[in-house]
Amino acid sequence: MSRENVDLAYRMVDAFNLRDIDSFLALCDPDIEYFSHLVELEGGAPYCGHDGIRSWWESLLAFSSDFRAEIEEVRDLGEITVARQRAHGHGMGSNVPLEQTQWGVAEWRHGKAVWGGVFLSEAEALEAAGLRE
């Protein structure tokens, strides 16, 4: 089952990069909780459900319309995947280049992400996944 989850992690990033929100949402449980960098900027609450994912999607692309993530490695932890990603884009208005390494964590059930998040360090990602380095 876990190899399937690794494939799902790649499909989710591909759907985002293609700006295919319907395919992205098809990989998300209707009750998903999702944490991202934007959560900290917007008060700390996770994005919840498909409406929350749409809000996150719109906020991120309003900040950087060409934002993309490339998976460098995915750790298969059974029900959980941890993906090291290289993210890049440009700030809207400023055109300042953005580039960072980030870690995407997802918990999978029945082919859908039920929980996920993007973290700026591997330690944060592992802690969020309930693990330690």
Rosetta silent file (secondary structure, phi, psi, omega in degrees, C-alpha in Angstrom):
SEQUENCE: MSRENVDLAYRMVDAFNLRDIDSFLALCDPDIEYFSHLVELEGGAPYCGHDGIRSWWESLLAFSSDFRAEIEEVRDLGEITVARQRAHGHGMGSNVPLEQTQWGVAEWRHGKAVWGGVFLSEAEALEAAGLRE
SCORE:     score description
SCORE:     0.000 S_00000001
   1 L     0.000  -36.341 -173.306    0.000    0.000    0.000 S_00000001
   2 H   -67.721  -34.438  177.148    2.765    2.476    0.837 S_00000001
   3 H   -60.134  -36.084  175.814    4.305    2.420   -2.686 S_00000001
   4 H   -60.762  -39.385 -179.950    0.887    3.532   -3.857 S_00000001
   5 H   -66.745  -36.726  175.382    1.112    6.445   -1.424 S_00000001
   6 H   -61.259  -44.714  177.722    4.485    7.506   -2.864 S_00000001
   7 H   -60.960  -39.219  178.575    2.881    7.533   -6.310 S_00000001
   8 H   -63.909  -38.024  177.787    0.002    9.618   -4.920 S_00000001
   9 H   -60.783  -43.546  177.162    2.479   12.165   -3.525 S_00000001
  10 H   -64.407  -42.261  179.648    3.984   12.573   -7.011 S_00000001
  11 H   -61.983  -37.954 -179.084    0.517   12.845   -8.585 S_00000001
  12 H   -65.290  -45.092  178.845   -0.467   15.570   -6.118 S_00000001
  13 H   -65.871  -40.546  177.598    2.595   17.702   -6.927 S_00000001
  14 H   -60.271  -44.434  179.572    2.092   17.108  -10.654 S_00000001
  15 H   -60.779  -41.873  177.916   -1.556   18.235  -10.406 S_00000001
  16 H   -61.932  -49.261 -177.284   -0.464   21.403   -8.601 S_00000001
  17 H   -62.036  -29.749  177.659    2.246   22.187  -11.154 S_00000001
  18 L   -84.938   -2.841 -177.378   -0.272   21.678  -13.987 S_00000001
  19 L    59.063   37.471  179.986   -2.747   23.966  -12.140 S_00000001
  20 L  -101.854   82.030 -175.041   -5.292   21.132  -12.276 S_00000001
  21 H   -64.762  -31.187  179.112   -7.248   21.775   -9.106 S_00000001
  22 H   -64.601  -42.636  176.802   -9.846   19.118   -9.902 S_00000001
  23 H   -67.121  -36.948  177.743   -7.163   16.409  -10.052 S_00000001
  24 H   -62.741  -49.207 -179.051   -5.567   17.824   -6.900 S_00000001
  25 H   -64.793  -30.065  177.893   -8.882   17.767   -5.014 S_00000001
  26 H   -63.763  -21.188  178.477   -9.547   14.225   -6.234 S_00000001
  27 L   -93.278   -0.026 -177.817   -6.486   13.224   -4.172 S_00000001
  28 E  -110.843  133.560  171.925   -7.811   14.986   -1.049 S_00000001
  29 E   -62.232  144.759  179.019  -10.309   13.613    1.423 S_00000001
  30 E   -57.889  -22.699 -179.411  -13.319   15.973    1.716 S_00000001
  31 E  -106.055   22.681 -177.787  -12.365   16.559    5.381 S_00000001
  32 E   -56.042  145.315  167.864   -8.627   17.132    4.812 S_00000001
  33 E  -113.245  129.822 -174.647   -6.692   19.391    7.170 S_00000001
  34 E  -132.592  130.590  179.160   -3.791   21.138    5.463 S_00000001
  35 E  -112.195  138.224  176.586   -1.021   23.297    6.957 S_00000001
  36 L  -144.158  176.856  176.675    1.247   25.542    4.878 S_00000001
  37 H   -55.987  -35.502 -177.886    3.563   28.515    5.232 S_00000001
  38 H   -65.154  -26.195  178.504    0.541   30.710    4.613 S_00000001
  39 H   -56.480  -46.020 -179.638   -1.105   29.352    7.776 S_00000001
  40 H   -62.534  -36.871 -179.116    1.441   31.191    9.905 S_00000001
  41 H   -73.666  -25.541 -174.285    0.843   34.407    7.979 S_00000001
  42 L  -106.552   16.109  173.136   -2.932   34.090    8.273 S_00000001
  43 L   108.944   -1.254  170.764   -3.248   33.310   11.964 S_00000001
  44 L    96.538   -9.825  179.959   -2.338   29.668   12.398 S_00000001
  45 L   -81.138  143.016  177.850   -5.521   27.744   11.562 S_00000001
  46 L   -71.926  160.403  170.650   -5.231   24.900    9.058 S_00000001
  47 E   -80.357  131.793 -174.853   -7.067   24.920    5.758 S_00000001
  48 E  -120.177  135.603  175.988   -9.987   22.499    6.104 S_00000001
  49 H    69.348 -178.922 -179.427  -11.854   20.533    3.470 S_00000001
  50 H   -64.262  -35.021  177.142  -11.960   21.118   -0.250 S_00000001
  51 H   -64.026  -39.418  176.967  -13.003   24.759    0.285 S_00000001
  52 H   -63.562  -41.591  177.925   -9.929   25.259    2.451 S_00000001
  53 H   -62.521  -42.006  177.627   -7.703   23.706   -0.216 S_00000001
  54 H   -60.766  -41.744  179.092   -9.200   26.051   -2.818 S_00000001
  55 H   -62.903  -45.558  177.168   -8.485   29.020   -0.525 S_00000001
  56 H   -59.353  -47.622 -178.669   -4.858   27.896    0.006 S_00000001
  57 H   -56.004  -50.866 -178.634   -4.442   27.342   -3.752 S_00000001
  58 H   -64.107  -41.003  179.583   -5.768   30.806   -4.607 S_00000001
  59 H   -63.719  -45.203 -178.719   -3.679   32.512   -1.891 S_00000001
  60 H   -63.842  -45.130 -177.899   -0.477   30.814   -2.978 S_00000001
  61 H   -73.429  -22.817  173.366   -0.972   31.575   -6.669 S_00000001
  62 H   -71.356  -30.630  178.084   -1.906   35.190   -5.863 S_00000001
  63 H   -77.035  -40.400 -178.265    1.457   35.451   -4.109 S_00000001
  64 L  -151.073   97.072 -174.316    3.408   33.691   -6.880 S_00000001
  65 L   -66.616  -21.067 -179.983    1.533   32.707  -10.036 S_00000001
  66 L  -104.767   17.932 -179.433    4.457   30.665  -11.383 S_00000001
  67 L   -60.831  132.939  179.440    5.141   28.797   -8.116 S_00000001
  68 E  -140.293  156.535  175.153    6.179   25.179   -8.721 S_00000001
  69 E  -130.856  137.225  176.964    7.506   22.331   -6.632 S_00000001
  70 E  -119.223  124.919  178.775    9.767   19.515   -7.801 S_00000001
  71 E   -74.800  128.350  175.351   10.055   16.398   -5.669 S_00000001
  72 E   -97.079  -32.551 -177.740   13.667   15.435   -4.978 S_00000001
  73 E  -162.590  143.751  173.875   12.943   12.475   -2.684 S_00000001
  74 E  -124.998  128.175  173.418    9.955   10.803   -1.028 S_00000001
  75 E   -92.034  127.963  179.516   10.195    8.810    2.175 S_00000001
  76 E   -92.846  107.601 -178.898    7.730    5.966    2.346 S_00000001
  77 E  -115.442   33.192 -179.973    6.510    5.690    5.936 S_00000001
  78 L    81.874 -107.614  179.653    3.481    3.515    5.252 S_00000001
  79 L   -74.645  -12.951 -175.605    0.386    5.658    5.737 S_00000001
  80 E  -121.448  139.933  171.172    2.573    8.789    5.660 S_00000001
  81 E  -118.747  144.321  174.696    4.857   10.201    2.989 S_00000001
  82 E  -125.501  115.798 -175.317    7.497   12.865    3.543 S_00000001
  83 E  -113.580  122.172  170.529    8.705   14.512    0.335 S_00000001
  84 E   -79.758  127.661 -175.323   11.719   16.804    0.088 S_00000001
  85 E  -128.220  149.649  171.054   10.828   19.358   -2.565 S_00000001
  86 E  -106.161  116.697 -178.448   12.556   22.202   -4.332 S_00000001
  87 E  -107.165  143.736  179.162   10.080   25.051   -4.716 S_00000001
  88 E  -154.510  156.472  178.962   10.557   28.058   -6.956 S_00000001
  89 E   174.509 -161.475  179.020    8.684   30.949   -8.473 S_00000001
  90 E  -137.840  141.714  177.345    8.576   34.750   -8.467 S_00000001
  91 L   -67.458  138.071  177.770    6.752   37.172   -6.197 S_00000001
  92 L   -67.438  139.447  178.758    3.797   38.917   -7.808 S_00000001
  93 L    82.788  -52.647 -177.349    4.458   42.583   -8.397 S_00000001
  94 L   -84.581  -26.339 -175.488    8.061   42.450   -7.185 S_00000001
  95 L    59.332   19.943  177.212    9.184   39.638   -9.516 S_00000001
  96 L   -69.307  129.870  179.403   11.677   38.675   -6.794 S_00000001
  97 E   -66.985  139.199  177.047   12.817   35.077   -7.359 S_00000001
  98 E  -116.413  130.517  175.321   11.699   32.589   -4.718 S_00000001
  99 E  -151.145  131.491 -179.818   13.565   29.356   -4.161 S_00000001
 100 E  -158.585  155.325  168.354   13.522   27.080   -1.156 S_00000001
 101 E   -91.287  136.115  178.108   13.720   23.507   -0.023 S_00000001
 102 E  -140.747  162.424 -179.511   10.547   22.401    1.695 S_00000001
 103 E  -120.684  121.265  176.647    9.117   19.161    3.029 S_00000001
 104 E   -98.763  126.671 -179.822    5.607   18.047    2.122 S_00000001
 105 E  -114.986  137.482  175.203    3.984   15.590    4.523 S_00000001
 106 E  -142.002  140.901  170.606    0.772   13.700    3.798 S_00000001
 107 E  -106.232  127.942 -172.125   -1.186   11.040    5.601 S_00000001
 108 E  -111.505  137.875  171.295   -3.035    8.792    3.167 S_00000001
 109 E  -141.466  125.786  176.750   -6.181    6.702    3.606 S_00000001
 110 L    54.100   40.110  175.337   -7.957    4.879    0.819 S_00000001
 111 L    79.076   12.360 -179.681   -6.022    6.768   -1.861 S_00000001
 112 E  -133.198  146.088  175.099   -6.721   10.241   -0.461 S_00000001
 113 E   -76.758  124.416  178.335   -4.758   12.687    1.673 S_00000001
 114 E  -101.418  -18.326  179.556   -6.568   13.141    4.985 S_00000001
 115 E  -153.662  143.587  177.345   -3.923   15.416    6.500 S_00000001
 116 E  -162.181  169.664  177.785   -1.015   17.287    5.019 S_00000001
 117 E  -172.720  162.173  175.849    1.360   20.138    5.350 S_00000001
 118 E  -121.045  130.464 -173.920    4.401   21.905    3.996 S_00000001
 119 E  -128.229  152.423 -175.756    7.279   22.626    6.356 S_00000001
 120 L   -87.639   -9.073  176.253   10.520   24.575    6.025 S_00000001
 121 L  -138.043  153.951  178.162   12.715   21.997    7.761 S_00000001
 122 H   -62.996  -39.576  179.789   12.991   18.259    7.769 S_00000001
 123 H   -60.654  -43.844  177.539   12.830   18.238   11.583 S_00000001
 124 H   -62.432  -41.900 -179.297    9.502   20.120   11.531 S_00000001
 125 H   -63.597  -45.707  179.804    8.139   17.756    8.896 S_00000001
 126 H   -65.500  -38.869  177.657    9.146   14.640   10.842 S_00000001
 127 H   -64.128  -43.494  178.532    7.739   16.067   14.051 S_00000001
 128 H   -61.920  -32.914  179.187    4.443   16.872   12.311 S_00000001
 129 L   -81.261   -1.180  179.720    4.391   13.300   11.021 S_00000001
 130 L    83.940   20.554 -178.193    4.864   12.068   14.607 S_00000001
 131 L  -124.117  167.053  173.333    8.480   11.036   14.065 S_00000001
 132 L  -122.759  153.296  176.194   11.894   12.210   15.088 S_00000001
 133 L   -62.951    0.000    0.000   15.028   12.273   12.949 S_00000001
